[in-house]
């Protein structure tokens, strides 16, 4: 059986959300599984590459504010922008904590986080904003505290970030198909063909 | 009659070449003209945005070296990589000098420059490498010197770069369709739809 497609994303990245929706659809059409692997743009882009956050870049920040809703609408996805400062740490840790226990439920949790955050515009990246999603997925208060701030969850996220960097991942979303790295939801047409033909 | 599509590109940008091929095909299918407007990534990206050249970025540089030939092949275009250091100044100036005299011939010149540089892998961005193309397009030795290094050509390029920045252009290729800015050859699917529907 073929290895799962590696899907690398940051929970605060709207392009990561667009990529999540796309890769699941494409993978299913090829009978392939997708393994969701959170990374942190703050580490990859800011620390390793020395760049500013996308939205703070001159020119590019303005463009991205226009491109994201336009692209979501082009793809037929609902999108509401959130302006609050945010960190991906709570959902990334909680996802990996859940994944270590129940990978299927963890993916559904991540999809629910993205649907609330990007689709409904209700911030799901803070500890408070994420709590109702965690409850819906059956986490007790004690489990939730462990999932977003416990030592195991922190270590799982650090390992996930390190593994992404070691794979050469620098952006969200990225996809690894049988060893081949693709960056951007706008490479999904190539991912689709690579899955069908193994190259060209 | 509708205004031409603004096509912004850097002569050393392989994605700019992919965008050039794509936008001419799409524009033709909508009966629209394309106005080629050179910009300089060295000014937009390095000076205004404070970034390093793409190929010098950790992680991203390696990815781009793989992505460009893979994407060209995906699109069915021949591509040969050139490793020499290069500057877009000679072709950008010569193109604008020609465009001020004969816009139709100037576009064919730019396409010939890109075909030689990216398709054949023969550096067409140096004064020496560009000279045979200029001769094919009828420039005398004196005209060529004016075109690549004269005061008029330099002023035309400075104006072109300033106009691109004032339009919000920060990357190559970019497209402006009836006031709407799109960045990247991978937004051509959206450009195509925008030309058909004027939005969505």
Boltz contact constraints between the chains, C-beta under 6 A:
constraints:
  - contact:
      token1: [A, 48]
      token2: [B, 58]
      max_distance: 6.0
  - contact:
      token1: [A, 49]
      token2: [B, 57]
      max_distance: 6.0
  - contact:
      token1: [A, 49]
      token2: [B, 58]
      max_distance: 6.0
  - contact:
      token1: [A, 57]
      token2: [B, 49]
      max_distance: 6.0
  - contact:
      token1: [A, 58]
      token2: [B, 48]
      max_distance: 6.0
  - contact:
      token1: [A, 58]
      token2: [B, 49]
      max_distance: 6.0
  - contact:
      token1: [A, 59]
      token2: [B, 168]
      max_distance: 6.0
  - contact:
      token1: [A, 59]
      token2: [B, 170]
      max_distance: 6.0
  - contact:
      token1: [A, 60]
      token2: [B, 170]
      max_distance: 6.0
  - contact:
      token1: [A, 63]
      token2: [B, 183]
      max_distance: 6.0
  - contact:
      token1: [A, 73]
      token2: [B, 200]
      max_distance: 6.0
  - contact:
      token1: [A, 74]
      token2: [B, 190]
      max_distance: 6.0
  - contact:
      token1: [A, 168]
      token2: [B, 59]
      max_distance: 6.0
  - contact:
      token1: [A, 170]
      token2: [B, 59]
      max_distance: 6.0
  - contact:
      token1: [A, 170]
      token2: [B, 60]
      max_distance: 6.0
  - contact:
      token1: [A, 183]
      token2: [B, 63]
      max_distance: 6.0
  - contact:
      token1: [A, 186]
      token2: [B, 186]
      max_distance: 6.0
  - contact:
      token1: [A, 190]
      token2: [B, 74]
      max_distance: 6.0
  - contact:
      token1: [A, 200]
      token2: [B, 73]
      max_distance: 6.0
